[in-house]
Amino acid sequence: MTVWSARKKAARRPDSSARGGADATPTPAVETSLAPTTGWLVRGKDGRLTAYAPSEDAVLRWTETRPGGPEWTGPDVLEAPGLLPYLSIAQGDDGYVHLVGLRRKPLPDGRMNTEVVYALQYQSGLGLRDWYAVGSPYPNDPALSAQIGPPGAVVDGEGSLHVFVRNVGGGVCGRAQTPNGKWNKWADHKGSGGIGAVHSALTDSGLVEFVLPTADRVMRWEQETVGVKFVRADDVPAKAQADSPAAVRTGEGRLSWFWHSAVDGTVDGWRPSMSSPITLGSGTGTGPVALLRTRVDGHDCTILAHRDTATGRPALAAYPTEDESRGASWSLTGDPCVGAPALAVDGRGRVVMAAFGVDGSLRVSRQKDEPGLALEAWTQVG
């Protein structure tokens, strides 16, 4: 996810966890050490959409004033001292939103401590709970902790938060809450040669899967039942760009994974019933693939979005769910963006695509009230 400098005219203070400035609007900071993320546009239990972006020592947040918009408030500036410019977002069936990232803080001896942290938002537009330290697989070695990858996060079928990080050997370590809210110890899920961040997702039966690309394959882990240990599944024979994988539920107990090919930048789709990934259209992109499954004109469709390689503009595609043989045609939309776009369904049932412009403003486009997947003109939120 893109970093923003937290400068805002009359920034709103919803509670003690937000702070306001009085200078300019938020603008992108030059930060390329951590990759962008998607999934930052979330619909709350009250039907309102919220957009999140990490900033310097803070998280910026925009919230619809009512379900379906079009008005928004924000950005609210939610303090997060030491937070690095990366944010993984997970939402449970209860609607609560978990913000997960990495924090660096100086130790008494002058070294820097790196640890996974998370904060919880119960309701749209309200303040965050305090940032809680989940720690590191290397609690006694700051030098090793500094080498872990950005966290992936998912809430399982029991409502427990799981966090995963790439460890120093290129495998995966994870830590999870128990149903009563306490945290288990860090577990080593093995693996080697991994690059980028771990990406996790949840099936409709509440089972967690996660993947981590290597130079020539995609490592994958899964659960047999809720609450049990993860097992290493067969590797996927694919060269995927680091930080690009994402998954969406496409059938009973099934996830379909998508990523950008490390060979030519096209989007590849895969699920366990496939012997090898299938390329979806000729469009090429960078960063993670935004995903959404919804009905369009009564048809079950999978919608994809990414940042186009050549133009830097958002691009959108759709096809009948699990019918990759039908292909997908990519259409450019809007102005050049930074980071990765996000997709959601708003409180009125419309597909919404959001992206951050190169000027730092949040841009939003909604599905037109007509047949098909045509989008309205983009509007600038803040």
LINCORDA-V826370 format. One line per field, one symbol per residue. psi: psi as a letter, one per 20 degrees, with the letter a starting at -180 (. if undefined). Layout:
BEGIN
psi->???
END
This chain:
BEGIN
psi->qqqqpmppplpqnhaiiqqqakeaqpqpqoojhprrrajjopprhjiqqppqpqaokrpqpppqhqpibiqqqrpqoopmpipqmpoppqprhiiqppppapppqqrhjirpppqpqqqpphqpirrqrqpppibqimhjnhhhhiiqrqqqqqpaijjpppqqqpaijjapqqqqqrhjirprrpqojarqjqqbqqpqrprijjqpqqqoqahjroqqqrqhrpirqqqprqqpnqoqpqjiqqqqpjrojqqpqqrppigjjrpqqqrhiqhqqppnriqqrqaqppqpprpokipoqppqqropghijqqqqqqrppjmhiirppppqqarqrqbqrqqrpaijjqpppqrprijiqppppqpqmrqakqqrqqqpg.
END
